[in-house]
Amino acid sequence: MTELSASLLLGGAGILVGLATRGVLGAIRRGTRTHPLVLPAVTGALWALLGWRFGAGALPGWWFSVPLSVAALAAPLIVADLRHRRLPNVFTAAAYPILGGVLLAAAIGNDDGWLLGRAVLGVLVFGGAHALVHLLAPGALGAGDVKLAGSLGGVLGALGWPALVFAAVLAALCAGLLAVFASSTGRWRGGVPHGPGLLLAVLAVAAFPSAGVIPAHA
């Protein structure tokens, strides 16, 4: 499959996924309604990029479903957090079985029995670190961020410990940029949303698993 065909195919599938997540986000209690094109366009673009990398051989087949799943979850969660500083439970809860399932498939596909062990440790370490911050400074980090961090920690742990550190630093940088934006616009007076930076950081690591400090796995 060529880069272009993979990108077009996955981009189209991503649009459908974005339509579905938009419907869920608008239907749930304390959800939010978005422009009809936002979530389909964002999810479609992310999946198209991932499809291009897959077609180019930059993403192994056994890992490919992981960044696709992170991207599908990231779009509605980022929209909700930016608008309301809230991460809907329906998505943060669904992230555990969804990401757990694709990580199990990755472990089987790569014949890597340790991948799931690393993922579980990632859940405990990354989720536990965020839980500690929430206990010490609940205004800076909400309960939704803690729930999300646990599932995303599984993805990072599966890749290796450098991924946890790299994603944490990248998420902090994103939060810092949002803080600068907030100070200049007066938005998010109760504190900037942490979810977007966390999701973008993990998505970047999952989409480029062999880049920079992140070790490649066979």
N, C-alpha and C positions, 0 to 999 in steps of 0.2 A: 504494500500500500504506500503510495507516494505521500509526501508531506501535504500537498494541496488537497488530495482526496480525503485524507484522514482529517484534516482541519475542517473541511466542509461538512463531512459526515458528523463529526463530533460537535461542531458548532450548531448544526441543526438540532441534534439531540439535546444540547445544552439549552437551546431556546425553549424546547418542550419542558425540560426540567424547571427552568425559570418560571414558566407559566404555572406549573404545578405548585411551586413554592410560594408564588405570589398569591395563589388561591388560598393556601393554608394560612399564610401570614395575615390575610384580610379576614379570614373566617374565625380565627381563634379569639378567645376572650383576651382583651388587652393587646390585641394585635395592632397592625397598622396597615393602611391602604397606601399603595404606591402607584405611581404613573404606570399604565399598562405596559410600557416598553422597558422600564428600568430593569427589573429582575430578569426578564428574558434576554435583554441585550447584554447585561453584565455576565450572566451565567453562560450564554452562548459564546461570548468573547473569550472567557476563561477556558471553556472546553475546547474552543477552536485552537487556542494557543497550545493547550496540552496535546491536542490531536496532532498539531504540527510537529511538536517535539517527539511524539510517539512515532509518526511517520518517518522522521529523520533518524530514528534509532537512538534518540537521546534518553528515552524512558523505556526501561525493560517491561515486557508484557506482564510479568508477575507483580510488578509494582504499580502499574498504570491505573488500576481502579482506586488506589489510595488518594492521589491528588485530585482525581475526578470527584470523589466523594467529599473531600475537604472543600473544593470549589463550590459544589452544590449547596453545602451547608453555609459556607461563608457569605454568599450573596445576601440571603434574607437576614442573617444575623447582623451583618454590618449595617444594612439599611435600618433595621429596628434600633440598633444601639446608637447610631448617629442621630436618629430622629428623636428617640425617647430615653436614651441611656438605659436601655432594658434589653436583655437577651431572653426571648421567649422560651419558656420551659419545653415547649413541644419540640423545638429544634435542639436545645442543649441535651435533653434526655434522649432524643433519637440518635444523637451523635455517638452514643456508646455502642448500641447494637450495630449501627451502620459501619462505623470505623472498626469496631471489633471484628465484624464479618469480613471486611476487605483485608484486614491485617492477617486474619486466619488464612484467607485465600492466598495472600502473598507468601506466607510462611510455607504453605503447601507447594505453591508454584515454584518457589526458589529452593525447596527442600532444605529449609533453614529452621530447625527445631528451636533454636535460641531466639528467633525473631519475636515470638510471642512472649517469651520470658523478659526480653528487653522492653517490650511494649508495656507489660504489666508494671515493671519497675518505673517506666516513664510516667505512667498514670499516677503512681504513688508519689514519686518525687516532684513532678511538675504540678500535679494537683495539690499535693501537700504544701508546697512552697506558696502557692497562691492562697491556700486556706489560712496559712499562718499570717500572711500579709493582711488578709481580710479581717482576721481576729484583732490584729494590732491597729489597723487603720481601715475600718469598715467604710468610711466615706470615700476612700481612694479606690477601693476594689470591692465590687458588689458580689453577692452570692452567685449571681449568674456567671460572673467571670470565673469563679472557682469551679462551678460545674463544667464550664466549657474547657477550662485548663486541663482537667483530668482526662477527658477524651482526647484532646489534642496532644497531651503528653504521651499517649500511647503511640501516636504516629512518630513523634520525635524520638522516643525511646527505641522504636524499631530500627531507626537509622543509626543510632549510636549516641553516646553521651555528648560529643561535640555539638550535635544537632540541638540538644536541649539548651546549651549555653548560647549558641549562635541565635536561636529563635528568641530567647529571653532578651538578649541585647537588642535585636532588631525590633521586637515588640516595644521595648522601652524607648527606642528612638522614635518609633511611630507615635507613641503616646506623647513624647516631647514635642513633636511637630504639631499634634492636635492641641497641646497646651498653648503653644505660641499662637495658633489660629484662634483659640478661645479667648486669649487675652486681648487680641486685636479686634475681635468682633463682639465680645460679651456673651458668647454662647456657653452652655454647660457650666453655669455658675456653681453648681454643686460638685464639680469635678469632671474631667474629661472621660469619655468612654474608653475603656481598655480593650474591649472586644475586637474592634477593627484592627488594631495593631497586632494583637495576638493571632487573629485569623490570617492576616496577610503574611505575617512572619512564618507561620506553619505552612501556609500554602506555598510560599517561596521555597522553603526547604524541601517540601514534598515534591515540588515540580522540578527542582534542580538538585537532586539528591547527591550528585557527585561533584558539585561546584564548591570551590574554596575549601573551607575547613571541614566540610561534610564528607565523610568517607564513603566511597562507592562500595556497594555490595554486589557480588557476582550474581 
